[in-house]
Amino acid sequence: MSKIVVAGAGAFGSALAVALDMAGRDVTLVGRSVEVFQTSRDNPRLKGVPIPRSIALTTKLEVSQDDLLLLAVPMQSLSGYLTDNTPAPRAAIACCKGVDLATGRGPTAIIDDLVDAPSAILTGPSFAADIARGLPTALVVATQSDIGEDLQETLSTDTLRLYLSNDPIGAELGGALKNVIAIACGICIGAGLGESARAALMTRGMAEMLRMAVAMGAKPETLAGLAGFGDLSLTCTSEQSRNFSFGLSLGGKGPAPSATTEGRHTARAIVKLAEAKGVDMPIAKMVAGVVEEKLTLEQALSLLLSRPLTKEWPYAYRPDLHR
């Protein structure tokens, strides 16, 4: 059985390491700060779930051609991390969500450029604490290589159920774009606009996600699954979501989370992509404007509510029919 190397000892990377170790896999966890919990095995990023001593901890990434590499580093650090470390695994699986701000590319495209191995993305509705505690969770592993079924089998456990997809673009866009909509929903609740407004933002946000995904060559049905609708539902409705909590703070309720909030970077990157592709994404533009402090909440709300009346499905994801 392949050794699994998890690069990134944050909450999600650590949770995956714990879950796979508990399922009997040979796991190594790599991170800059692992020496902090080398003795106690208590990762401050994953409170209440000790790192089992059967998991090897190291600060140096060492991967053989027989190993599977799970890349749980922040999206904006992925390109630099791969450039600095030049790994050569059997397969490299992105476990981060977002769009690279510098290039507008997703994680699998970055992996394809910098790693001599098949790429995949692991994504879907999940909180690190749930995975680490063995609570039932379903994710998607998406790849266009023939290693997909092997990855699905190796990375699934009794409580972590993986579904296989051949649409990595759709899977990674679903995981990235839902963070932007989650910020919008957090702003909505933080500003006291109500649950009806949140439901509207989630639904119209899903339409934006579909339009952008189709324009980028993804399959619309991918966005109807775990990587799109599933992840959107979880992230927009729970304060465990860093992106939703960040939105709450922008709306005036509570402090901003200290951990990485990918949606704030994705919003800026996706607005540039949408303009280049001619895709209408008013909610993403609103989030980007508020995050960059170019719009007040009042201005953002006014812009959304003053838009021309339009049609609902199926026009929502047809860029040629919907403007």
N, C-alpha and C positions, 0 to 999 in steps of 0.2 A: 504494500500500500504506500502511496506517495506521502512524503512528509509535507505538512502544510505550514508554510511560513506566512505569518500575518505581520505585515509592515504597517505600523501605526498602533501605538498603545493607548489611544484615546478610548472613550466609552465603547464605541461600536467595534473597533478592532479587538479590544479586550473581551467583549462579550462573545464575539465569534470564536475567539480562541478558547474561551471557557466552554462554550457549547460543544465545539468539535472535540475538545479534550475529553469531556464527559462521555462522548460517544465512542471513545477509544481510538481517536486519531492521534497521530504523532505530530504535535504542534509546537512551533517556536514563535514567540512573540517578540517583535523588534520595535524598539522605541527609544527616543533620546532620554526619557526620564525613567526608564525601568529600574534604574538603580535605587530610586526612591522607595519602591516597594519590593525590592529584591529579597529583603529579610522578612518583613512583615507580611508580604504578599497582598497587602491592601492597596488597591489602586484608587487614588482619590477621585479619578474620573468615573469610577464604577463603584460607588459606595455601597457597602453591605454585601458585596460578592467577592470573597477572596480569590486570588489567582491560584489555582491548584499548583502544587509543587511539581507535578508531572509535566507542566508547561515550562519549556526552556525559555529564559529571559536573556536578551542580549541587546546591546546598543548598535551592533554591527550587522548589516544585512549580508548574509551569505546564503546563496541559493544555488542548488545544483540543477542540472537539466531534467532530473526526475521529480523535482519538487513543484508543488502548486504554490503560487505567490498570490496572496490576497492583499490588495493595496488599499488600506484603510487610512491613508493620509488625506489631509484636506485637499479639496479639488484644486485650489489655487497654488498648492505646493507640489502637485503631482508631477508636472513636467520637470521641475528642478530636481525633485527626488530621484526620478528615473535617470536623468542626465548625470547626476552625481554618483549614482550607484551602479548603473549599467548591468542590471540583473539578466540572467539567461535561464529562466525556469521552463518547466514543461508547458505551463500556461500561466498567464497573468490576468487576474480577475479584479476589476475595479470594484471597490466597495465604498466609493464616494459619490456624492450627488452634486451636480452643478455644471456650469459652463465656464471654461477658462476665460478669464477676463481679458487676457492679452491677445488671445487668438480666436476666441469664439468657438473653440472646438470642445467636444465632449471627451470623457475619459478614455473610451476605447480608441478613438482616433489618435490620442496622445500615446497610448500604449503601442499601437500599431507602428507609429513613427520611431519609437525609442527602444522597443523590446523585441528581440528576435524570438517570438513565441506567439501562439494563438492568444487572442484577447477575448475577454468576456466581461459582463457587468452583472453584479449581484445587487438587486434592489427590490424595493417593495415596502409595504406598511409594517414598520417595526420600530420598537424602542429598544435600546441596548439592554436596559434592565430586564425587560421581558425575556429576551433571548438568553441572557446570562442565567436567569432563574429557571430556565427550562419551561417557560410558559409557551403554549402553542403559537407558532408564528409561521406564516406562509410568505415566501419570497419568490422572485423570478431570477433565474440565471439565463442570460441572453447572450448568444454568440452565433456567429456565422461559420464557425469552424466545426469540424467533425468530432471535436472533443466534448461536445455539449452533454451527451448522455453520461459520460464518465464524470464530468463535473457535478451533474445533478445527483448522481449516486454517491459520490465521495463526500459532498458537502451537505447532504441531507442527514438528519438525525431523527430520533423518535419524536421530537417536538418541533424540529425546524424542517418544514416541508418545502421543497423547492420545485417550482414548475419551470419547464424548459421553453425558451423562446428563441426564434431565429431572427429577431428584430432588435438588435442592440441599440440602434438609433432611437427607436420608439421607447425602449425601456429606460434609457438614460435621460431622454428628454422628459419623460413622465416624472422621473425622480427629481430632476432639476427644476422643472417649471412649477411643480406643486409647492415648492418652498416659497416661491414668489407669491402665489395665491394665499399661502398660509400667513405670510406677513400681512397681506391685505385684510384677511379675516381677523387677525390679531388687532390691527388698527381699528377695525369696525367694532369689535367688542370692547376694546380699551376706551374708545371714544363714546361708548354708550349708544351705538346706533341700533342695537337689537339683533335678535336671532334671525328675524326675517331677512334683514340685510345680509347677514352672514350666509344664509342659504342662497341668496341671489348671487353673492360674490363667488361662492363655490361653483355654482352652476355655470355662470358666465365665464368664470375662470377656466372651467373644464373646456368650454368652447374655444377659448384662446389657446389652451394647450393643444387641442386637436388641430386647430388651424396651423399652428407653428410646426407641429410634428409632421403633418402631411406635406407642408412646404419643404421640410427637410428630408423627405423621402421615407418617412416612417409609415407603418401600417396603422390606420385609425383604430383598429380593434385592439391593438396593444395598449392604447390609452384607456380602453374600457376595462382593462384587467387590473391585476395587483399593482403593476408599476405606475399606473395612472390613477384611475378612480379609487383604488384601494388606498394608495399612499396619500392621495388628496384628502380622503375622508378622515384618516387618522390625524394627519398633520394640522388640519384646519380646525380641529375640535378639541385638542388637548393641550393643556399648559405644559405637559412634558416635552412638547415640541419646542426646540430652541427658536425656530422661525416664527411660530405663533406667539411665543413669549416676547420675542423682539418686537413684533407688531403691537402687542399689548402695550409695551413701553412707549412706542411711538404714539399710540393713541392716548397716552396719559395715565396708564394703569401699571404700576410696578416698575422695578428696575430692569434694564436690559440684561439678558443673560451674558455671563462672562465667557462662555465657550463660543467656538466658531459658529457663525450664522451664515451659511452659504448663500441663502436666498438674497441677501443684500448685494452680493457680488453678481449673482445670476441675473437679478433684475436689470442691472446696468448692461451686462453682456447681451442679454436676450433682446433688449430694446434696440441695440445696434443691429443685431441679426434680423430682427423683424423689419426694420426699416430697409435693410438691404434686400430682403425677400419680398417686400411689399405686403406684409402680413399685419393686419390690424390687431393690436394688443393693448387696449386702453387701460386695463387693470395693471398690467406690467409697467406701463408708462407712469401710471399714478404712483406705484410703489417706488420705482426708480426716482421719480421726482421728489417724493417725500424723504427717501433715504439720503439723497444728495442735497436735501434742504433747498431745493429749487421751487418746491410747492409747499404751501401750508396744507393742513388737513382740510380746511374749509375750501381752498382752491381745488384740491384733488377731488373732493366730493362733488363740487359744482361742475367740474369738467365731466365726471362720469354721468351725472344725472341730466346734463344738458345735451347729451348725444342724441342724434336723430333716432326715432323709433325704427325698428328693423324687424326682420323675421327670425323665427326660432329654427330648430332642426328641420331639415338636414343642412340648411345653409350655414350653420354655425362652424362647420369645419371645411367648407369649400371656399378657399381663398378667391376663386374665380367668380363666385356668386355673392360673396359677402365682403363688404367694405365698411 
